[in-house]
């Protein structure tokens, strides 16, 4: 039977009657049964898939394993051949994203996961997914599916990256971005559009922002710690306000971006004898073997590396900001955060510069 299955998989792609998926043909006929055996699911045997209930946390650039095991109740001996499928569930209305499919020793990965994912089978009936060199967009929910003949069971694994959420608006001003422009704006600042879960966690940690912004599921929301008239009204309790889903092309808002904790380099304020224009700031960083830091890089350096400086400096998008980890008098509000001067005239010589030096 194994030889016949291999022939069907490799030599007969034109065979009709077999379901086709991502380059694989599958036989849905239950295996290992004698003629005349009852056609119920495994004749009373149940397929069970186990995944962890708790969210897994990791960081950009790391390797992570998403655990998944399966077994039968009661147990089956010998072990039966199964098909394994991992995919990622998306929150923005798009179809699920294929990650990996395996039949026996045949494995295939897809899209941006190609070459970065592997099936871990160290223990008996383990079908965990290893992801190498995690990227910002890898966070989310993954489904582990095990298929044995007509039986199909699955479990979910939640993967979250450690990072920081920050509100962002472009130089053109408030509420200028449709959803696709919001995605590009975050990517340009070394970040991705934040998920609702990430924004909610940031709100729990104290994020208070009155401008509405896009989230990864194409909804528009904003977090409020202190209720006030201009932010939904005094009568509403603190929370994350929601405008619900918005039209991706027609509606325009700001955006909430998410950048990971791990920086593949160092952000620093460049000591320079005089203040600089934006063009001079870029040249000064270049002469120092670096480049002007992006907004996401400055937020990560402030949040996870304790960058603390009371001097405003240019950033790559033309904004001027400074990070305060230890609030003090004459250094803005008495709360930690990244202060912003907006987008000054690029010819102004009122600011220094924050540089990013790659490792």
C-alpha positions in Angstrom: 0.0 0.0 0.0 2.9 2.4 0.8 4.4 1.7 -2.6 1.1 2.4 -4.3 0.7 5.7 -2.4 4.2 6.8 -3.5 3.3 6.1 -7.1 0.2 8.1 -6.8 2.0 11.0 -5.2 5.0 11.2 -7.5 4.1 9.6 -10.9 0.4 10.1 -11.4 -0.4 13.8 -11.0 -3.1 13.5 -13.6 -5.1 10.9 -11.8 -8.7 12.0 -11.5 -10.8 11.4 -8.4 -8.0 12.3 -5.9 -8.3 15.7 -4.0 -5.5 18.0 -4.9 -3.9 20.5 -2.5 -0.7 22.5 -2.9 1.0 20.1 -5.2 0.0 17.0 -3.2 -2.6 14.3 -4.0 -4.3 12.6 -1.0 -6.2 9.4 -0.6 -9.1 9.9 1.8 -9.7 6.2 2.1 -9.2 4.8 5.6 -6.2 2.6 5.8 -5.4 -0.5 7.7 -9.0 -2.0 7.7 -10.0 -5.4 6.6 -12.8 -5.8 4.0 -16.2 -5.6 5.6 -14.9 -3.8 8.7 -17.2 -1.1 10.1 -16.9 2.2 8.3 -17.3 4.4 11.4 -14.4 6.6 12.4 -11.6 4.2 13.3 -14.2 1.7 14.5 -14.5 3.6 17.8 -11.0 5.0 18.0 -10.7 8.8 18.5 -8.0 11.0 17.1 -6.8 13.7 19.6 -4.6 16.7 18.8 -2.9 18.6 21.7 -1.5 22.1 21.6 -0.6 24.5 24.5 -3.4 26.7 25.9 -1.0 29.5 26.9 0.3 32.1 24.5 4.0 31.6 23.4 6.2 34.7 23.6 9.4 35.2 21.6 11.2 38.0 19.9 12.3 39.1 16.5 15.2 37.1 15.1 14.8 34.2 17.5 13.9 30.6 16.8 10.7 29.2 18.3 8.9 25.8 18.4 5.1 25.7 18.3 4.3 22.5 20.1 1.8 19.9 18.7 1.2 16.2 19.5 -1.5 13.8 18.5 -2.6 10.4 19.9 -5.5 8.0 19.7 -8.0 7.0 22.3 -7.7 4.0 22.8 -4.1 3.8 21.5 -3.4 2.3 18.1 -0.4 0.0 17.5 1.3 0.1 15.1 1.5 3.8 14.3 -0.6 4.9 11.2 0.6 7.2 8.5 -1.0 10.7 8.7 -0.9 14.0 6.9 0.2 17.1 8.8 -0.8 20.6 7.9 0.2 23.9 9.6 -1.3 27.2 8.6 -1.7 30.7 10.0 -5.0 32.3 10.6 -5.3 35.9 9.5 -7.5 38.5 11.1 -7.9 40.9 8.2 -10.4 38.9 6.2 -7.8 37.3 4.0 -7.8 33.5 3.6 -5.6 31.5 5.9 -1.9 31.4 5.0 -0.3 28.1 4.3 2.8 27.4 6.3 3.8 23.7 5.9 2.4 20.4 4.6 3.9 17.0 5.3 3.1 13.4 4.3 5.5 10.9 5.6 9.0 12.2 4.8 7.7 14.6 2.2 7.6 18.2 3.4 6.7 21.4 1.7 6.7 25.0 3.1 5.2 28.0 1.5 5.7 31.8 0.8 7.8 33.7 3.3 8.1 30.6 5.5 9.9 28.6 2.8 13.3 27.6 4.2 12.5 28.9 7.7 10.0 26.3 9.0 10.6 22.6 9.8 8.6 19.8 11.3 9.9 18.7 14.7 9.3 15.0 15.4 11.7 14.3 18.3 9.1 12.5 20.4 6.6 9.9 19.2 3.6 11.4 17.5 5.1 14.9 17.8 4.4 17.2 14.9 5.6 20.6 16.3 6.5 23.5 14.0 9.9 25.1 14.2 10.2 28.7 12.9 13.6 30.2 12.5 14.6 33.8 12.4 11.3 35.2 13.5 10.0 38.2 11.7 7.6 40.9 12.9 4.8 39.6 10.8 5.1 36.1 12.2 3.0 36.8 15.3 -0.5 35.4 15.3 -2.5 32.2 15.6 -1.3 29.0 14.0 -3.4 25.8 13.4 -1.9 22.3 13.6 -4.0 19.9 11.7 -3.6 16.1 11.7 -5.5 14.1 9.1 -5.8 10.3 9.2 -8.0 9.0 6.4 -11.4 10.6 7.0 -10.5 11.8 10.5 -9.4 15.4 10.9 -8.5 17.1 14.2 -6.6 20.3 14.9 -5.4 22.6 17.6 -4.4 26.3 17.9 -1.1 27.8 19.0 -0.9 31.6 19.8 2.5 33.2 19.1 3.2 36.7 20.3 6.4 38.8 19.9 7.7 41.0 22.6 7.6 44.6 21.4 6.1 48.0 21.8 3.1 49.7 20.1 3.3 53.3 19.0 0.9 55.7 17.3 2.1 57.1 13.9 0.9 59.7 11.5 2.8 60.8 8.4 4.4 64.3 7.7 1.1 65.3 5.9 -0.7 65.4 9.2 -3.6 63.7 11.0 -5.8 61.1 9.4 -4.1 60.9 6.0 -3.6 57.1 5.7 -5.9 54.5 4.1 -5.2 50.9 5.3 -2.7 50.0 2.7 -0.8 53.3 3.2 -0.9 52.6 6.9 0.8 49.3 6.3 3.5 51.0 4.2 4.0 53.7 6.9 4.7 51.1 9.6 7.0 49.1 7.4 8.9 52.3 6.6 9.5 52.8 10.4 10.8 49.2 11.0 7.4 48.0 12.3 4.2 46.4 11.3 0.5 47.3 11.9 -0.4 46.3 15.4 -3.0 43.7 16.2 -5.9 44.5 18.6 -4.3 42.2 21.2 -1.1 44.2 21.0 -2.9 47.5 21.3 -5.0 46.2 24.2 -1.8 45.1 26.0 -0.3 48.5 25.4 -3.4 50.1 26.9 -3.1 47.9 30.0 0.5 49.2 30.3 -0.7 52.8 30.1 -1.0 53.9 26.5 -3.4 56.8 26.2 -3.9 58.3 22.7 -6.9 60.2 21.4 -6.3 59.8 17.6 -7.9 56.8 16.0 -5.7 54.5 14.1 -5.7 51.4 11.9 -5.1 47.9 13.3 -4.1 44.7 11.6 -7.7 43.5 11.1 -8.6 46.8 9.3 -10.6 48.0 12.2 -10.0 51.6 13.6 -9.5 52.0 17.4 -7.7 54.1 20.0 -6.8 53.6 23.7 -7.9 55.9 26.5 -6.7 55.7 30.1 -8.2 59.1 31.1 -11.7 59.8 29.9 -12.2 63.3 28.5 -14.6 65.3 26.4 -12.6 65.3 23.2 -12.0 61.5 23.4 -15.4 59.9 23.4 -16.9 61.9 26.3 -16.5 62.1 30.1 -19.2 59.6 30.7 -17.3 56.7 29.1 -15.0 54.4 31.1 -11.4 54.0 30.2 -10.8 51.4 27.5 -10.0 50.9 23.8 -12.6 52.8 21.7 -13.6 51.2 18.4 -14.9 52.6 15.2 -15.2 49.0 13.9 -14.1 47.9 10.5 -13.5 50.7 8.0 -13.2 50.7 4.2 -9.5 49.9 3.4 -9.3 52.4 0.5 -11.8 55.2 1.2 -11.4 55.8 4.9 -8.3 57.6 6.3 -6.9 57.6 9.8 -3.6 57.3 11.7 -2.1 53.9 12.4 -0.9 52.0 15.5 2.5 50.3 14.7 4.2 47.4 16.5 8.0 47.0 16.6 9.8 44.1 18.2 12.0 44.2 21.3 15.1 42.9 19.6 17.2 45.5 17.8 19.9 44.3 15.4 22.0 47.3 16.2 22.2 50.3 18.5 20.3 53.6 18.6 22.2 56.6 20.0 22.2 60.4 20.2 25.1 61.6 18.1 27.3 64.1 20.0 27.9 67.0 17.6 29.2 70.5 18.2 26.2 72.2 16.7 22.5 71.6 15.8 21.8 70.2 12.3 19.3 70.5 9.4 17.7 67.2 8.4 20.1 66.8 5.5 23.1 67.6 7.7 21.8 65.1 10.2 21.7 62.3 7.6 25.3 63.1 6.5 26.5 63.2 10.1 25.2 59.7 10.8 26.7 58.5 7.6 30.1 59.9 8.5 29.8 58.0 11.8 29.2 54.7 10.0 25.5 54.7 10.8 22.2 55.9 9.4 19.4 58.1 10.9 17.2 56.0 13.2 13.7 55.1 12.3 10.8 55.8 14.7 10.3 52.1 15.5 14.0 51.8 16.3 13.8 54.7 18.7 10.8 53.3 20.5 12.4 49.9 20.8 15.6 51.5 22.2 13.6 53.5 24.7 11.3 50.7 25.8 13.7 47.7 26.0 17.2 49.3 26.2 16.4 52.2 28.5 17.5 54.9 26.0 17.1 58.2 28.0 18.0 61.6 26.5 16.4 65.0 26.9 17.7 66.3 23.6 15.4 66.3 20.6 16.8 64.8 17.5 15.9 64.2 13.8 14.7 60.8 12.8 14.6 59.2 9.3 11.0 60.2 8.5 11.7 63.9 9.1 10.2 64.0 12.6 12.0 65.2 15.7 11.7 63.2 19.0 13.5 62.3 22.1 13.2 59.3 24.5 12.7 59.6 28.3 13.0 56.5 30.4 13.5 58.4 33.7 11.2 61.4 33.8 12.6 64.6 35.4 11.9 68.3 35.6 12.6 70.3 32.4 12.3 67.2 30.3 8.7 67.1 29.3 5.8 65.3 31.2 6.6 63.4 34.3 5.9 60.1 32.7 8.1 57.8 30.6 7.7 58.0 26.8 9.0 59.2 23.5 8.3 62.9 23.1 7.5 64.3 19.7 8.0 67.7 18.1 6.1 66.6 15.0 7.7 67.3 11.6 9.7 70.6 11.8 11.0 72.5 8.8 13.8 70.2 7.5 16.0 73.3 7.1 15.7 74.1 10.8 18.9 73.9 12.9 17.2 73.3 16.3 17.8 69.6 16.6 20.5 67.0 16.9 20.1 63.5 15.5 19.5 59.9 16.6 21.6 57.4 14.6 21.2 53.7 14.2 24.4 51.6 13.9 23.9 48.0 12.7 25.8 45.3 14.4 
